[in-house]
Amino acid sequence: MLGAVGRDAYGPALLANLERHGVDVSGAAADPGLATGVAVIIVDEPTGQNRIVLSPGANHSLAAARFADPAALGDPLPDLLVMQLEIPLATVLAALRAARAAAVPVLLNPAPAVPLPADAYAGLAHLVVNETEAAILGGLASESVLDDEAGLEAVARDFLSRGVRNVIIAVAAKGLLPAEKAKVVDTTAAGDTFVGRYALDVVASGPAFDIVEAVKKANRAAAKTVERLGAQDSIPWRDEL
């Protein structure tokens, strides 16, 4: 895990929780002068849908200069670099360049979404977006373009033409691959679970990677997540799937 937290009540607790679950957090800085980034999650009980208000805090202290050298990605280099946009965009782009120089494949989940420069897509191994993110990155006038198969295919082909190798557009129950049946309690962390399970398949499968099978497994994991309250605590273990 690469990142930054503060040395308030939240930072050490977050790092300790990751360590308990076997995550190497030696690449996560703890700055005593900063507050840890926090998210306030608002869940609509009838639907389980959520809205998130984010205060980035120490996340925005992660500077682009840190990734001037590909060695900053770790030793040994990772099999896959997974990133989102809760750190500064300049830092994301610097890490993308470092990964490209070191031949490390990247999975980008651009949330919260902002338009990206053209070179962000060049050689990008995996782009995972929801409807809102696809509309922003694709420059769409409306998300309604994604309401049918033709629109989805056109947007996906646009990302492929920019240099992305694998494109996933998550559209909840409207997807071309059937959604898993679930009793929705809280959708928080569903997207994160999807990305995590998909990434696991990318790394485990190697050259035999099958994107359809990976999406099916990721759907199954995310469906288990939405049946539980919470964020990290709602993410299932592999043996539950």
NUVO-15085 format. One record per residue (C-alpha): residue in three letters; y, z, x. Coordinates in nm, 3 decimals. Example, Ala and Ser with C-alpha at 12.3 -4.5 7.8 and 13.67 -1.06 7.14 Angstrom:
NUVO-15085
("ALA"; (-0.450; 0.780; 1.230))
("SER"; (-0.106; 0.714; 1.367))
This chain:
NUVO-15085
("MET"; (0.000; 0.000; 0.000))
("LEU"; (0.340; -0.104; 0.136))
("GLY"; (0.646; 0.050; -0.024))
("ALA"; (0.888; 0.339; -0.033))
("VAL"; (0.926; 0.667; -0.220))
("GLY"; (1.162; 0.962; -0.197))
("ARG"; (1.075; 1.316; -0.093))
("ASP"; (1.148; 1.458; -0.435))
("ALA"; (0.883; 1.592; -0.672))
("TYR"; (0.759; 1.243; -0.759))
("GLY"; (0.712; 1.081; -0.417))
("PRO"; (0.451; 1.313; -0.262))
("ALA"; (0.264; 1.332; -0.596))
("LEU"; (0.240; 0.954; -0.622))
("LEU"; (0.120; 0.915; -0.263))
("ALA"; (-0.130; 1.199; -0.302))
("ASN"; (-0.273; 1.038; -0.616))
("LEU"; (-0.318; 0.705; -0.436))
("GLU"; (-0.483; 0.877; -0.140))
("ARG"; (-0.724; 1.060; -0.371))
("HIS"; (-0.835; 0.721; -0.493))
("GLY"; (-0.893; 0.582; -0.146))
("VAL"; (-0.567; 0.390; -0.097))
("ASP"; (-0.419; 0.372; 0.255))
("VAL"; (-0.055; 0.479; 0.210))
("SER"; (0.042; 0.481; 0.578))
("GLY"; (0.265; 0.180; 0.503))
("ALA"; (0.462; 0.368; 0.236))
("ALA"; (0.779; 0.525; 0.372))
("ALA"; (0.911; 0.857; 0.237))
("ASP"; (1.289; 0.888; 0.269))
("PRO"; (1.429; 1.240; 0.213))
("GLY"; (1.769; 1.097; 0.118))
("LEU"; (1.643; 0.885; -0.172))
("ALA"; (1.499; 0.940; -0.516))
("THR"; (1.159; 0.796; -0.598))
("GLY"; (1.167; 0.499; -0.832))
("VAL"; (1.075; 0.596; -1.187))
("ALA"; (1.000; 0.411; -1.508))
("VAL"; (1.063; 0.547; -1.856))
("ILE"; (0.806; 0.390; -2.089))
("ILE"; (0.875; 0.366; -2.462))
("VAL"; (0.568; 0.292; -2.677))
("ASP"; (0.584; 0.170; -3.037))
("GLU"; (0.301; 0.369; -3.198))
("PRO"; (0.209; 0.127; -3.481))
("THR"; (0.157; -0.166; -3.241))
("GLY"; (0.103; -0.004; -2.901))
("GLN"; (0.361; -0.243; -2.753))
("ASN"; (0.591; -0.099; -2.487))
("ARG"; (0.935; -0.130; -2.333))
("ILE"; (1.007; -0.004; -1.982))
("VAL"; (1.339; 0.121; -1.845))
("LEU"; (1.326; 0.114; -1.466))
("SER"; (1.529; 0.307; -1.209))
("PRO"; (1.421; 0.150; -0.876))
("GLY"; (1.539; 0.429; -0.645))
("ALA"; (1.366; 0.413; -0.308))
("ASN"; (1.201; 0.081; -0.395))
("HIS"; (1.529; -0.090; -0.312))
("SER"; (1.538; 0.062; 0.035))
("LEU"; (1.253; -0.165; 0.142))
("ALA"; (1.451; -0.410; 0.357))
("ALA"; (1.371; -0.775; 0.426))
("ALA"; (1.407; -0.716; 0.801))
("ARG"; (1.090; -0.506; 0.791))
("PHE"; (0.889; -0.826; 0.741))
("ALA"; (1.046; -1.037; 1.016))
("ASP"; (0.712; -1.007; 1.196))
("PRO"; (0.386; -1.086; 1.011))
("ALA"; (0.233; -0.781; 1.183))
("ALA"; (0.430; -0.571; 0.932))
("LEU"; (0.172; -0.672; 0.670))
("GLY"; (-0.082; -0.447; 0.841))
("ASP"; (-0.349; -0.437; 1.108))
("PRO"; (-0.588; -0.590; 1.031))
("LEU"; (-0.404; -0.837; 0.812))
("PRO"; (-0.488; -0.812; 0.441))
("ASP"; (-0.728; -1.048; 0.265))
("LEU"; (-0.466; -1.086; -0.009))
("LEU"; (-0.104; -0.974; -0.044))
("VAL"; (-0.015; -0.873; -0.402))
("MET"; (0.354; -0.843; -0.490))
("GLN"; (0.586; -0.802; -0.786))
("LEU"; (0.967; -0.791; -0.808))
("GLU"; (1.046; -0.419; -0.827))
("ILE"; (1.160; -0.438; -0.465))
("PRO"; (1.459; -0.653; -0.358))
("LEU"; (1.404; -1.027; -0.398))
("ALA"; (1.508; -1.087; -0.036))
("THR"; (1.228; -0.853; 0.073))
("VAL"; (0.973; -1.033; -0.143))
("LEU"; (1.077; -1.367; 0.005))
("ALA"; (1.061; -1.229; 0.360))
("ALA"; (0.709; -1.096; 0.297))
("LEU"; (0.609; -1.433; 0.149))
("ARG"; (0.727; -1.607; 0.466))
("ALA"; (0.547; -1.354; 0.684))
("ALA"; (0.226; -1.402; 0.487))
("ARG"; (0.257; -1.781; 0.509))
("ALA"; (0.301; -1.760; 0.887))
("ALA"; (-0.009; -1.541; 0.916))
("ALA"; (-0.218; -1.752; 0.672))
("VAL"; (-0.249; -1.455; 0.433))
("PRO"; (-0.285; -1.570; 0.070))
("VAL"; (-0.037; -1.422; -0.177))
("LEU"; (-0.067; -1.326; -0.543))
("LEU"; (0.277; -1.296; -0.702))
("ASN"; (0.329; -1.123; -1.036))
("PRO"; (0.706; -1.179; -1.075))
("ALA"; (0.804; -0.880; -1.287))
("PRO"; (1.077; -0.807; -1.375))
("ALA"; (1.133; -1.182; -1.364))
("VAL"; (1.427; -1.362; -1.204))
("PRO"; (1.454; -1.730; -1.107))
("LEU"; (1.297; -1.793; -0.766))
("PRO"; (1.401; -2.038; -0.492))
("ALA"; (1.184; -2.347; -0.447))
("ASP"; (1.026; -2.229; -0.122))
("ALA"; (0.882; -1.920; -0.296))
("TYR"; (0.623; -2.144; -0.460))
("ALA"; (0.518; -2.341; -0.151))
("GLY"; (0.155; -2.258; -0.078))
("LEU"; (0.154; -1.961; -0.319))
("ALA"; (-0.214; -1.889; -0.382))
("HIS"; (-0.184; -1.720; -0.722))
("LEU"; (0.101; -1.692; -0.974))
("VAL"; (0.038; -1.456; -1.268))
("VAL"; (0.308; -1.457; -1.538))
("ASN"; (0.344; -1.353; -1.901))
("GLU"; (0.536; -1.558; -2.158))
("THR"; (0.877; -1.412; -2.074))
("GLU"; (0.825; -1.454; -1.700))
("ALA"; (0.695; -1.810; -1.743))
("ALA"; (1.004; -1.898; -1.949))
("ILE"; (1.246; -1.754; -1.692))
("LEU"; (1.076; -1.905; -1.387))
("GLY"; (1.012; -2.234; -1.565))
("GLY"; (1.370; -2.265; -1.688))
("LEU"; (1.256; -2.293; -2.050))
("ALA"; (1.510; -2.279; -2.331))
("SER"; (1.266; -2.074; -2.541))
("GLU"; (0.929; -1.902; -2.510))
("SER"; (0.818; -2.101; -2.815))
("VAL"; (0.733; -2.387; -2.577))
("LEU"; (0.429; -2.176; -2.486))
("ASP"; (0.303; -2.150; -2.844))
("ASP"; (0.057; -2.438; -2.813))
("GLU"; (-0.185; -2.578; -2.558))
("ALA"; (0.033; -2.876; -2.470))
("GLY"; (0.328; -2.653; -2.387))
("LEU"; (0.117; -2.417; -2.180))
("GLU"; (-0.035; -2.706; -1.986))
("ALA"; (0.306; -2.863; -1.919))
("VAL"; (0.449; -2.537; -1.783))
("ALA"; (0.139; -2.466; -1.573))
("ARG"; (0.148; -2.819; -1.427))
("ASP"; (0.513; -2.768; -1.338))
("PHE"; (0.424; -2.460; -1.132))
("LEU"; (0.136; -2.649; -0.969))
("SER"; (0.376; -2.930; -0.876))
("ARG"; (0.595; -2.677; -0.698))
("GLY"; (0.307; -2.583; -0.466))
("VAL"; (0.124; -2.303; -0.650))
("ARG"; (-0.256; -2.332; -0.622))
("ASN"; (-0.365; -2.113; -0.918))
("VAL"; (-0.153; -2.038; -1.225))
("ILE"; (-0.227; -1.776; -1.493))
("ILE"; (-0.003; -1.754; -1.801))
("ALA"; (-0.085; -1.445; -2.007))
("VAL"; (-0.006; -1.501; -2.374))
("ALA"; (-0.189; -1.207; -2.537))
("ALA"; (-0.399; -1.316; -2.836))
("LYS"; (-0.285; -1.682; -2.815))
("GLY"; (-0.467; -1.761; -2.492))
("LEU"; (-0.702; -2.054; -2.436))
("LEU"; (-0.963; -1.804; -2.323))
("PRO"; (-1.050; -1.570; -2.613))
("ALA"; (-0.894; -1.225; -2.600))
("GLU"; (-1.122; -0.921; -2.586))
("LYS"; (-1.136; -0.719; -2.905))
("ALA"; (-0.972; -0.379; -2.855))
("LYS"; (-0.823; -0.094; -3.053))
("VAL"; (-0.470; -0.102; -2.911))
("VAL"; (-0.321; 0.240; -2.840))
("ASP"; (-0.079; 0.169; -2.555))
("THR"; (-0.027; -0.164; -2.376))
("THR"; (0.128; 0.002; -2.070))
("ALA"; (-0.046; -0.109; -1.747))
("ALA"; (-0.245; -0.386; -1.917))
("GLY"; (-0.077; -0.648; -1.699))
("ASP"; (-0.122; -0.438; -1.386))
("THR"; (-0.490; -0.389; -1.466))
("PHE"; (-0.531; -0.763; -1.522))
("VAL"; (-0.372; -0.840; -1.186))
("GLY"; (-0.579; -0.575; -1.008))
("ARG"; (-0.912; -0.692; -1.148))
("TYR"; (-0.824; -1.057; -1.089))
("ALA"; (-0.722; -0.980; -0.729))
("LEU"; (-1.048; -0.796; -0.674))
("ASP"; (-1.239; -1.108; -0.779))
("VAL"; (-1.029; -1.328; -0.551))
("VAL"; (-1.115; -1.115; -0.249))
("ALA"; (-1.479; -1.048; -0.339))
("SER"; (-1.565; -1.409; -0.426))
("GLY"; (-1.415; -1.583; -0.124))
("PRO"; (-1.473; -1.961; -0.128))
("ALA"; (-1.690; -1.923; -0.441))
("PHE"; (-1.392; -1.798; -0.646))
("ASP"; (-1.413; -1.908; -1.011))
("ILE"; (-1.077; -1.870; -1.186))
("VAL"; (-1.224; -1.878; -1.538))
("GLU"; (-1.473; -1.601; -1.462))
("ALA"; (-1.200; -1.401; -1.286))
("VAL"; (-0.976; -1.423; -1.593))
("LYS"; (-1.260; -1.317; -1.824))
("LYS"; (-1.326; -1.008; -1.611))
("ALA"; (-0.955; -0.930; -1.591))
("ASN"; (-0.924; -0.961; -1.970))
("ARG"; (-1.212; -0.718; -2.014))
("ALA"; (-1.050; -0.463; -1.783))
("ALA"; (-0.707; -0.496; -1.949))
("ALA"; (-0.867; -0.453; -2.294))
("LYS"; (-1.012; -0.120; -2.182))
("THR"; (-0.668; -0.013; -2.055))
("VAL"; (-0.487; -0.074; -2.385))
("GLU"; (-0.731; 0.154; -2.566))
("ARG"; (-0.594; 0.452; -2.372))
("LEU"; (-0.260; 0.627; -2.339))
("GLY"; (-0.075; 0.624; -2.010))
("ALA"; (-0.029; 0.400; -1.708))
("GLN"; (-0.231; 0.482; -1.395))
("ASP"; (-0.467; 0.711; -1.584))
("SER"; (-0.554; 0.440; -1.837))
("ILE"; (-0.685; 0.194; -1.577))
("PRO"; (-1.067; 0.180; -1.590))
("TRP"; (-1.315; 0.216; -1.308))
("ARG"; (-1.534; -0.085; -1.238))
("ASP"; (-1.849; 0.093; -1.365))
("GLU"; (-1.684; 0.130; -1.708))
("LEU"; (-1.678; -0.248; -1.747))
